Amino acid sequence: MTPEGKFKKTLKQELKEMFPGCIITQMDPNDIQGIPDLLILWQNKWATLECKKSQKASHRPNQDYYVEKMNNMSYSSFIFPENKEVILGELQQAFRS
């Protein structure tokens, strides 16, 4: 498993504990190039997260566009080990508002 894959696996488990009953699904980058990795549905809220193995990992074409666009609609962000706690805090705020 890649470093990004390991990070994503533990992140999904953490999200499920943080938001009981949530649905987390992997988005298909072959359908929309640059779409964030994960869609999180919880109660009447949703968010997307683009997982990266590190803060220095490169962004693929259109990723910045879709993260910004979806953040304007609900909540979306790049997440990696170095900012995980900050992003999870922001996600909690977004889901509680």
C-alpha positions as CSV (number, residue, x, y, z in Angstrom):
1,M,0.0,0.0,0.0
2,T,1.3,3.5,-0.9
3,P,1.9,6.1,1.8
4,E,-1.1,8.0,0.5
5,G,-3.2,4.8,0.6
6,K,-2.2,4.1,4.2
7,F,-3.0,7.7,5.2
8,K,-6.4,7.5,3.4
9,K,-7.3,4.2,5.1
10,T,-6.6,5.5,8.7
11,L,-8.3,8.9,7.8
12,K,-11.5,7.1,6.8
13,Q,-11.5,5.2,10.1
14,E,-11.0,8.4,12.0
15,L,-13.8,10.1,10.1
16,K,-16.2,7.3,10.8
17,E,-15.5,7.6,14.5
18,M,-15.8,11.4,14.4
19,F,-19.0,11.4,12.5
20,P,-21.0,8.2,13.5
21,G,-23.2,7.0,10.7
22,C,-21.4,8.9,8.0
23,I,-21.0,7.6,4.5
24,I,-17.5,7.9,2.9
25,T,-17.0,7.1,-0.7
26,Q,-14.1,7.2,-3.0
27,M,-14.6,9.5,-6.0
28,D,-13.6,8.4,-9.5
29,P,-10.8,10.6,-11.0
30,N,-11.5,8.9,-14.3
31,D,-15.0,10.4,-14.4
32,I,-14.0,14.0,-13.6
33,Q,-10.2,14.6,-13.7
34,G,-9.1,16.4,-10.6
35,I,-12.1,15.7,-8.5
36,P,-11.2,15.2,-4.7
37,D,-10.6,11.7,-3.4
38,L,-13.2,11.4,-0.8
39,L,-16.9,12.4,-0.5
40,I,-18.1,12.5,3.1
41,L,-21.9,12.5,3.7
42,W,-23.1,13.1,7.3
43,Q,-26.7,14.0,8.3
44,N,-27.6,16.8,6.0
45,K,-24.0,17.9,5.3
46,W,-21.3,16.9,2.8
47,A,-17.6,17.6,2.3
48,T,-14.8,16.4,0.0
49,L,-11.2,15.8,0.8
50,E,-8.2,15.5,-1.5
51,C,-5.7,13.2,0.3
52,K,-1.9,13.7,-0.2
53,K,0.9,11.7,1.3
54,S,2.7,14.9,2.4
55,Q,2.5,18.7,2.3
56,K,5.0,18.7,-0.5
57,A,3.1,16.3,-2.8
58,S,2.3,17.7,-6.1
59,H,-1.2,18.7,-7.2
60,R,-2.6,17.2,-10.4
61,P,-4.3,19.3,-13.0
62,N,-7.7,20.6,-11.9
63,Q,-7.4,19.5,-8.2
64,D,-7.0,23.1,-7.0
65,Y,-10.0,24.1,-9.1
66,Y,-12.3,21.4,-7.8
67,V,-11.2,21.8,-4.1
68,E,-11.9,25.6,-4.3
69,K,-15.2,25.1,-6.2
70,M,-16.5,22.5,-3.7
71,N,-15.3,24.5,-0.7
72,N,-17.4,27.4,-1.9
73,M,-20.4,25.0,-2.1
74,S,-19.9,23.2,1.3
75,Y,-16.4,22.2,2.6
76,S,-13.4,20.9,0.7
77,S,-9.7,20.8,1.4
78,F,-6.4,19.2,0.7
79,I,-5.5,17.0,3.7
80,F,-2.1,15.4,4.5
81,P,-0.5,14.2,7.7
82,E,1.0,17.6,8.5
83,N,-2.4,19.5,8.5
84,K,-4.7,16.6,9.4
85,E,-5.7,17.9,12.9
86,V,-6.4,21.4,11.5
87,I,-8.5,20.1,8.6
88,L,-10.5,17.7,10.9
89,G,-11.2,20.6,13.2
90,E,-12.4,22.7,10.3
91,L,-14.6,19.8,9.1
92,Q,-16.1,19.5,12.5
93,Q,-17.0,23.2,12.5
94,A,-18.4,22.9,8.9
95,F,-20.6,19.9,9.9
96,R,-21.8,21.5,13.1
97,S,-22.9,24.8,11.5
